[in-house]
Amino acid sequence: MNKVVKENFQGIKINDHKIPDPKLHQLVSFIKSGIRILGYICIPFSLVWATTFLVLSEVVGIIEELV
């Protein structure tokens, strides 16, 4: 099976399938984890802020899967 590897400004494609950038994925994952930890720290002080941070971490998690 022949693999066609193309590299452009959008990343690497093999047979027209985008290959995720592992470094960017890791960076977004660390950001998501930091936001999630911040959300858990806020629980005893403000449920509104805790909820806001935890929901935001889920949004970043969706972005993480798209990177």
N, C-alpha and C positions, 0 to 999 in steps of 0.2 A: 504494500500500500504506500503510495507516494504522499508525503506530507508537504503541503505548500505553506511555507512560513513567510509571512509578510509583516514588516514592522513599519509603523507610521506614527504620526503624532497621537493616535488614539491607543497605542499599545501594540502588543504582539497578537497576530491572528494566525491560527493554524487551521487550514481548510475552512476559512471564513468563520471560525469560532474564536471569540475574544478570550485571551488568556489573562486572568486577573494579575494585577501588579502586586506581588507579595509584600513589598515594602510599604506601599500605600495602604494596603489592607491592614497591615500590622499597626500603622500609625493611627488609622481611623478606629481600630479596635482598642488601642490604648486610650484614645480620647473618650470613647464610649464608656470604658471601664472607669475612668476618672470621674465622668459625669455621674455614673451609677453610684460610685462610692460617696460622692458629695450628696447625692439624694438620700442615701441611707444615713449619713451623718446628720442630715436635717430632720429626720423623723422625730426625735424627742423635742425639737424646738419649734418646728412649723410643718404641719402636714401639707399645707398648700405648697410651700417651696419644695418639700420632699417629693410630692406628686409631680410637680413641674419638672424637676430634674430627672425623675425616673421615666416619665413619658418622653422627655427629650432624649434620654439615652436609648430608648427604643427607636426613635426616629433616626438617630445616628446609626443604630444597628441595621436599619433598612438600607441606609446609604452605604454602610460597610459591605453589605452583600452585593451592591451594584458596582463596587469599585473593581 
